[in-house]
Structures are given as structure tokens and as C-alpha cells.
Amino acid sequence: MAVLSPSDRAGECAELQRDRVACPGGITKAQLAAVVAAIDDWWETTGAGLANTSIPQPQRGILTPKQKAAIFMRILRRRYEVTA
């Protein structure tokens, strides 16, 4: 999967700016855009691969990338008590 497009990144930034929990203030729009880009780039180059290799076989080979992402998101939401 490729990194988000510039318009997708801009859309995520706009949504984050409307979310007082995820973005309570203290950083500029440009700084927020840099955070979104950095995390997206990190996930593409490192995070996804590390997450995938942490899943034991045979589950790693059975689950689709979308299923793995859904499980990862649920774990992050529970761990950090984030609601969507």
C-alpha cells in the first residue's frame, strides 16, 4: 500500500483540526501536516512491516492487510482510549 496522497493527507489534517481530543491546539496547521506526513511515511517504510512480522504464522498468512489494519486500529483505540 502506498503512502496517502497529498489531498488525503490534507483531508486527514482538516479532520484532525476539528477533533478537540486528537488536536487540542498548541501546534500550527503546518506542524500538524508535518506530523501526518511523518507518521504516514514511517508506517509505509517501517511500521507496517514490523506490525506484520509481529503476527505469528499461520495467522500472518491467513489475514488480509485490511484485517490486520482493523485489528491494529482496535488495539490502538483500546490502549490509548481513543474513540473514532
ZANU-893381 format. One record per atom (N, C-alpha, C): residue in three letters; x, y, z. Coordinates in steps of 0.2 Angstrom, whole numbers, plus 5000, padded with zeros to 4 digits. Example, Ala and Ser with C-alpha at 12.3 -4.5 7.8 and 13.67 -1.06 7.14 Angstrom:
2
ALA506649725039/ALA506249785039/ALA506649845039/SER506449895035/SER506849955036/SER506450005039/
***
This chain:
84
MET500449945000/MET500050005000/MET500450065000/ALA500350114996/ALA500750174995/ALA500550225001/VAL500950275002/VAL500850325006/VAL500150365004/LEU499850405009/LEU499250445007/LEU499450495002/SER498950514997/SER499050564993/SER499050634996/PRO499350684993/PRO499350754996/PRO498650774998/SER498150754994/SER497450784996/SER497250735002/ASP497350675002/ASP497150635008/ASP497450655014/ARG498150675014/ARG498450705020/ARG498150765022/ALA497950815017/ALA497650875019/ALA496950865022/GLY496650815019/GLY495950795022/GLY496050775029/GLU496550725031/GLU496650705037/GLU496850765042/CYS497250805040/CYS497350865044/CYS496750905045/ALA496350915040/ALA495750955042/ALA495250925047/GLU495250855046/GLU494850815051/GLU495150825058/LEU495750815058/LEU496150825065/LEU496050885068/GLN496050945064/GLN495951005067/GLN495251015070/ARG494750985068/ARG494050985070/ARG493950945076/ASP494450895078/ASP494450855084/ASP494850885090/ARG494450905095/ARG494750935100/ARG495250885104/VAL495050825104/VAL495450775108/VAL496050765104/ALA496050745098/ALA496650725094/ALA497050785093/CYS496750845092/CYS497150905091/CYS496950965095/PRO497150965101/PRO496851015106/PRO497151085105/GLY497651095101/GLY497951155100/GLY498651155102/GLY499051215101/GLY499751215103/GLY500251205097/ILE499951175091/ILE500351175085/ILE500051205079/THR500451225075/THR500151265069/THR499851215064/LYS499551235059/LYS499251195053/LYS499851155050/ALA500351195049/ALA500951165045/ALA501351115049/GLN501351125056/GLN501651075060/GLN501251015060/LEU500551025061/LEU500150965060/LEU500150925054/ALA500250965048/ALA500350925042/ALA501050885042/ALA501550915045/ALA502150885045/ALA502150815050/VAL501750815055/VAL501650755059/VAL501250705055/VAL500750725051/VAL500350675047/VAL500850645042/ALA501150685039/ALA501650665033/ALA502150615036/ALA502450635042/ALA502950595045/ALA502750525047/ILE502150525051/ILE501850465053/ILE501650415047/ASP501350445042/ASP501250415036/ASP501850385032/ASP502350425032/ASP502950395029/ASP503250345033/TRP503250355040/TRP503550305044/TRP503150235043/TRP502550245043/TRP502150175043/TRP502250145036/GLU502350185031/GLU502550145024/GLU503150115024/THR503650145027/THR504350125027/THR504550075032/THR504250075038/THR504450035044/THR503850005047/GLY503350045049/GLY502850025054/GLY502449965051/ALA502249965045/ALA501849915043/ALA502249845042/GLY502849845040/GLY503249785040/GLY503349755047/LEU503549805052/LEU503649775059/LEU502949745062/ALA502449785061/ALA501749755063/ALA501649685060/ASN501749685054/ASN501649615050/ASN502049565053/THR502649575054/THR503149525056/THR503049505063/SER502649545067/SER502449535074/SER501949485075/ILE501549475069/ILE500949425069/ILE501249355068/PRO501049305072/PRO501349245071/PRO500949205065/GLN501349155063/GLN501049115057/GLN500649065060/PRO500149035058/PRO499949045051/PRO499449115050/GLN499349145056/GLN498849205055/GLN499149255051/ARG499749265051/ARG500049315046/ARG499849305039/GLY499949245037/GLY499749225030/GLY499049225028/ILE498649215034/ILE497949205033/ILE497549275032/LEU497749315037/LEU497449385037/LEU497549425031/THR497149465029/THR497249515024/THR497549575027/PRO497849615023/PRO498149685025/PRO497649725029/LYS497049725026/LYS496449765029/LYS496249735035/GLN496249665036/GLN496049635043/GLN496549655048/LYS497249655046/LYS497749665050/LYS497749735053/ALA497549785048/ALA497449855050/ALA496949865055/ALA496349835053/ALA495749835058/ALA495949815065/ILE496349765066/ILE496549735072/ILE496949785075/PHE497449815072/PHE497949855074/PHE497549925077/MET497149945073/MET496750005075/MET496349995081/ARG496049935082/ARG495649925088/ARG496149915094/ILE496749895093/ILE497149885099/ILE497449955101/LEU497550005096/LEU497750065097/LEU497250105101/ARG496550095098/ARG496050135102/ARG495950115109/ARG496050045110/ARG495950025117/ARG496550045121/ARG497150045119/ARG497750055123/ARG497750135125/TYR497550175120/TYR497550245121/TYR496850275122/GLU496350235123/GLU495650255124/GLU495450315120/VAL495550305113/VAL495350345108/VAL494750325105/THR494250365104/THR493650345100/THR493650375093/ALA493350345089/ALA493350365082/ALA492750415081/
***
